[in-house]
Amino acid sequence: MADKKVIVVFGVTGAQGGAVARALLADATFLVRGITRNPQQKAAQKLKKMGAEVVKADLEDAQSLEVALRGADGAFLVTDFWEHLSEEQEVAQGRRVADLAKQLALSYMVYSGLENIKQLTGGQLAVPHFDGKGRVEEYFQALGVPVTCIRVPSYFENFLTVFRPRKASDRDDYELALPMGNVPMDGMAVADLGPVVVTLMKEPEKYKGKTIGLSMDKLTVAEYAVLISKHTGKTIRDAKISLESYKMLGFPGAEELANMFRFYHMKPDRDVSLTQKLNPQARTFEEWITEQRTAFKNL
């Protein structure tokens, strides 16, 4: 055990961090140090029983982060814009970890980033939950921290939550209200991210300095609807909602998500074959949804 390298995993009680921590523990090549603000919560305690060291730290507190990172060889960092809805706060959090990674001479970082859409489009589109992560990617690279930036596509799990099919107002079937038209949208099960990061951690020299767009399927809304219908027994249709109509739905974040979908129309770089190479067991959407039938029973 003493010769095993320590990998710090941020956000271990969240979707991405939890998936990465579980995969690292299952692989058993590294020691896992999980970071959370509340080590007593159920998810953290479960990881502790699986063999992780669970440490209390806060992305807003540099001193706690330094303690958490000291003695580690590498780290996986994910930040959560939706927790505070502030691009500047997310950028500050990411830069705080980057500074410490440089100061403590960590051998390797994997950062869950995204494109800086505002910069890419010359200010025509602003998507803060992307843009901040893009700025953090740039900061890691400018500092010279050995880092691989991964860009996760839309989670398949979003079809159980924010993208869940809704009952049509004038029919007995259900609709997927995603403003993608006939443009395919990349997707991936968030649990399948874990083994991807394990592969990167085991082969850092191969992937340092790279930015990797992940995906396990590229399907249109109509194709997603057909597969959900096939495996749930529900009739699901593409609502054929426009970007402008989506923007006007009025829920918190609707305008930002509309801009995100507009960016998706530009077909950002997401590599299915490389994702499969990094995790040969990663599932396609149809493989994933065959395991989710009960979750769709109460649409």
C-alpha positions in Angstrom: 0.0 0.0 0.0 2.8 2.4 0.8 4.1 2.4 -2.8 0.7 3.3 -4.3 0.3 6.8 -5.6 -2.5 9.0 -4.1 -5.1 10.4 -6.5 -7.3 13.2 -5.1 -10.8 13.2 -6.4 -12.9 16.4 -6.0 -16.7 16.3 -5.6 -16.8 12.6 -4.6 -20.5 12.9 -3.6 -21.4 14.2 -7.0 -22.0 12.5 -10.3 -18.6 12.9 -12.0 -16.5 12.7 -8.9 -18.4 9.8 -7.5 -18.0 7.9 -10.8 -14.3 8.6 -10.9 -13.7 7.6 -7.2 -15.6 4.3 -7.6 -13.7 3.4 -10.7 -10.3 4.1 -9.2 -11.3 2.1 -6.1 -12.4 -0.8 -8.3 -9.2 -0.7 -10.3 -7.1 -0.6 -7.1 -3.9 0.8 -8.8 -4.0 4.0 -6.7 -5.0 5.2 -3.3 -8.1 7.4 -3.5 -8.4 10.6 -1.4 -12.0 11.9 -1.8 -12.7 15.6 -1.2 -16.1 16.8 0.1 -17.3 19.6 2.3 -19.3 17.1 4.3 -17.5 13.8 5.0 -20.4 12.6 7.1 -22.9 12.4 4.3 -24.0 9.0 3.2 -22.3 9.0 -0.2 -19.0 9.9 1.4 -19.3 7.3 4.1 -20.0 4.7 1.5 -16.8 5.5 -0.4 -14.9 5.4 2.9 -16.2 1.9 3.5 -15.0 1.0 -0.1 -11.5 2.0 0.9 -11.3 5.7 0.1 -9.7 8.3 2.4 -12.4 11.0 2.8 -11.1 14.5 3.5 -13.0 17.7 4.3 -12.1 20.6 2.1 -13.8 23.5 0.2 -13.0 24.9 -3.2 -13.5 28.4 -1.5 -10.8 27.7 1.1 -7.2 27.5 -0.2 -5.8 26.3 3.1 -8.1 23.3 3.2 -7.3 22.5 -0.4 -3.6 22.6 0.3 -4.0 20.1 3.1 -6.1 17.9 0.9 -3.6 18.0 -2.0 -0.4 17.7 -0.1 1.4 14.3 -0.7 -0.8 13.4 -3.7 0.6 12.4 -7.1 -2.4 13.5 -9.1 -6.0 14.7 -9.0 -9.3 14.8 -10.8 -11.0 18.2 -10.6 -14.7 18.9 -11.4 -16.3 22.2 -10.5 -20.1 22.9 -10.3 -21.4 26.1 -11.8 -25.0 25.2 -11.0 -24.3 25.3 -7.3 -23.8 29.0 -7.3 -24.6 30.2 -10.9 -21.5 32.3 -11.0 -18.9 32.0 -13.8 -16.4 34.1 -11.9 -16.7 32.0 -8.8 -16.2 28.8 -10.8 -13.1 30.3 -12.5 -11.7 31.3 -9.1 -12.2 27.8 -7.7 -10.5 26.2 -10.7 -7.6 28.6 -10.6 -7.2 28.1 -6.9 -6.6 24.4 -7.4 -4.4 25.0 -10.4 -2.2 27.3 -8.4 -1.8 24.6 -5.7 -1.2 21.9 -8.2 1.7 24.0 -9.5 3.0 24.9 -6.0 2.9 21.3 -4.8 4.3 19.9 -8.0 1.5 17.4 -8.7 2.6 15.0 -11.4 -0.8 15.0 -13.2 -4.2 16.6 -13.3 -7.4 15.6 -15.1 -9.8 18.5 -15.3 -13.4 18.2 -16.4 -13.6 21.3 -18.6 -15.6 22.6 -21.5 -15.2 25.1 -24.4 -15.0 28.8 -23.8 -17.9 29.4 -26.1 -17.9 33.2 -25.7 -14.3 33.3 -26.9 -14.8 30.8 -29.7 -17.8 32.8 -31.1 -16.3 36.2 -30.7 -18.8 37.1 -28.0 -21.8 36.1 -30.1 -22.8 33.4 -27.6 -22.3 33.3 -23.8 -22.8 30.1 -22.0 -21.4 30.7 -18.5 -21.4 27.1 -17.3 -19.1 26.3 -20.4 -17.2 29.6 -20.6 -15.9 29.5 -17.0 -14.6 25.9 -17.4 -12.9 26.9 -20.7 -11.1 29.8 -18.9 -9.9 27.3 -16.2 -8.6 25.0 -18.9 -6.6 27.9 -20.4 -5.3 28.8 -16.9 -4.1 25.2 -16.2 -2.3 25.2 -19.6 -0.8 28.7 -19.2 0.6 27.7 -15.7 2.3 24.6 -17.2 0.5 22.2 -14.9 0.7 18.6 -16.4 -3.0 18.3 -17.3 -5.5 16.5 -19.5 -8.8 18.4 -20.1 -11.8 16.2 -20.7 -15.0 17.6 -22.1 -18.1 15.5 -21.1 -21.1 15.6 -23.4 -24.7 15.7 -22.2 -25.3 13.0 -19.7 -27.7 10.2 -20.7 -29.0 10.6 -17.2 -30.4 14.0 -18.2 -33.2 12.1 -19.9 -34.3 11.1 -16.4 -34.2 14.7 -15.1 -34.0 18.0 -17.0 -34.6 16.5 -20.4 -37.2 14.0 -19.2 -40.0 13.4 -21.7 -43.1 15.4 -20.9 -46.8 14.5 -21.5 -48.1 16.2 -24.6 -50.7 18.8 -23.9 -53.1 17.5 -26.7 -52.3 13.8 -27.0 -51.6 10.7 -24.9 -48.0 10.4 -25.9 -44.9 12.2 -24.6 -42.5 14.7 -26.1 -38.8 15.4 -26.0 -38.4 19.2 -26.0 -34.8 19.6 -27.1 -34.1 22.3 -29.7 -31.6 20.3 -31.9 -33.7 19.8 -35.0 -32.0 17.1 -37.1 -28.5 17.8 -35.7 -27.1 14.9 -33.6 -26.4 15.5 -29.9 -23.5 13.8 -28.2 -24.2 11.8 -25.1 -22.6 9.5 -22.5 -23.6 7.8 -19.2 -21.8 9.7 -16.4 -20.9 6.5 -14.7 -18.8 5.6 -17.7 -16.6 8.6 -17.1 -14.9 6.8 -14.2 -13.0 4.2 -16.2 -12.0 6.9 -18.7 -10.2 8.8 -15.9 -8.6 5.6 -14.6 -7.1 5.0 -18.1 -5.8 8.6 -18.2 -4.3 8.3 -14.7 -2.5 5.1 -15.6 -1.0 6.5 -18.9 -0.4 10.2 -18.1 2.6 10.6 -20.4 0.4 9.6 -23.3 -2.4 12.1 -22.6 -0.7 15.1 -20.9 -1.4 18.3 -22.7 -4.3 16.9 -24.6 -7.9 18.1 -24.6 -10.4 15.2 -25.2 -14.0 15.5 -26.2 -15.9 12.5 -24.9 -19.0 10.9 -26.4 -20.6 7.5 -26.7 -23.4 8.3 -29.1 -24.4 11.0 -31.6 -28.2 10.8 -32.1 -30.9 13.2 -33.2 -33.8 14.0 -30.9 -36.0 11.8 -33.0 -33.5 8.9 -32.7 -33.3 9.3 -28.9 -37.2 9.4 -28.8 -37.4 6.1 -30.9 -35.0 4.3 -28.5 -36.8 5.5 -25.4 -40.1 4.4 -26.9 -38.7 1.0 -27.9 -37.4 0.2 -24.4 -40.1 1.8 -22.2 -43.3 1.0 -24.0 -44.2 4.7 -24.0 -44.8 6.7 -27.2 -42.1 9.4 -27.3 -41.9 12.0 -30.0 -39.6 14.9 -30.9 -41.4 18.1 -29.9 -39.6 19.9 -32.7 -39.1 22.9 -30.5 -37.1 25.8 -32.0 -34.2 27.5 -30.2 -36.2 30.7 -29.9 -39.2 28.9 -28.4 -36.9 27.0 -26.0 -35.3 30.3 -24.9 -38.8 31.7 -24.1 -39.8 28.8 -21.9 -39.1 31.0 -18.9 -37.5 28.5 -16.5 -34.3 29.5 -14.7 -31.4 28.9 -17.1 -33.6 28.6 -20.2 -31.7 31.2 -22.1 -28.3 29.8 -21.2 -29.4 26.3 -22.2 -30.7 27.6 -25.5 -27.3 29.1 -26.2 -25.7 25.8 -25.2 -28.0 24.0 -27.7 -27.0 26.6 -30.3 -23.4 25.7 -29.7 -24.3 22.0 -30.0 -25.6 22.8 -33.5 -22.0 23.7 -34.3 -21.0 20.1 -33.7 -18.2 20.5 -31.1 -15.4 18.0 -31.2 -16.5 14.8 -29.3 -14.7 11.6 -30.2 -16.6 8.3 -29.9 -13.8 6.1 -31.0 -11.3 7.6 -28.5 -13.9 7.4 -25.7 -14.4 3.7 -26.5 -10.6 3.2 -26.4 -10.4 4.9 -23.0 -13.3 2.9 -21.7 -14.0 -0.3 -23.7 -17.1 -1.0 -21.5 -18.7 2.4 -22.0 -22.3 2.1 -23.1 -24.2 3.4 -26.1 -27.5 5.1 -25.4 -29.5 2.0 -26.3 -27.3 -0.1 -24.0 -27.8 2.4 -21.2 -31.5 2.7 -21.6 -32.1 -1.1 -21.5 -31.0 -0.8 -17.9 -33.3 2.2 -17.1 -36.8 0.8 -18.0 -38.1 1.1 -14.4 -36.9 4.7 -14.1 -39.2 5.7 -17.0 -42.3 3.9 -15.7 -43.7 6.9 -14.0 -43.3 9.5 -16.7 
